[in-house]
Amino acid sequence: MPAATAVIGDVLPLAVGIGVFPVPIIATLLTLFSRRGRANGAAFAASWIVGIGLLTTVAALVADGAASASEDATSAAVSWVKLLVGVALLGAALRKWRARPGPGETAEMPKWMASVDEYSPRNAVRAGLLLSAANPKNWALAGAAGSTIGQVEMSASETAVCVAVFTGLASLSVAGPVLYRLGGGERAERALGQAQSWLVQNNAAILTVVLLIFGVQLVGKGLAGLSV
């Protein structure tokens, strides 16, 4: 599967980009420390994986359908998608940086996060789907990854493997804490609690850096594709 291996290598940075977004990680930790933590954490992680997989699959199918019509046109369209997504991410990075807490200020969690303690597994599923499939940042990165996968000529099984690997890698930072909490005992509880506090306070700075890095990368790839 040389084509699939090459594609996985190409979309790997995009999977990392989704995985290091702090908000879903914080949400995962909050669900794990809610009243029904084990069930809520597992439900949130499962729905997150489904959401990312769905976004990537749809983008891959759209790109594959377009590739059947015109390979050159599809390549140019994917390059334009990457360029526009990159510009959008750079704009989001600037907005996030401007909204960061000032020196000495304490970052506040969104209101929906403050209510996580009362979640049921059904609420956790809803939150996981919203944060994955309804998140514009995930649309951008998973869409770019799916477009990259779909424009390469591969068998259906190879395409499915690429989507599955991308989804799994993009979901490690959500599924990983759940597995650690379920099997790590008190040590895991202390470590994850400390990680949650740090991520809440530094959310804006982390997100700004992530958006900047992947925005520049996608702009570069888009320009490179259009110049060929």
Disulfide bonds with the S-S distance in Angstrom:
none
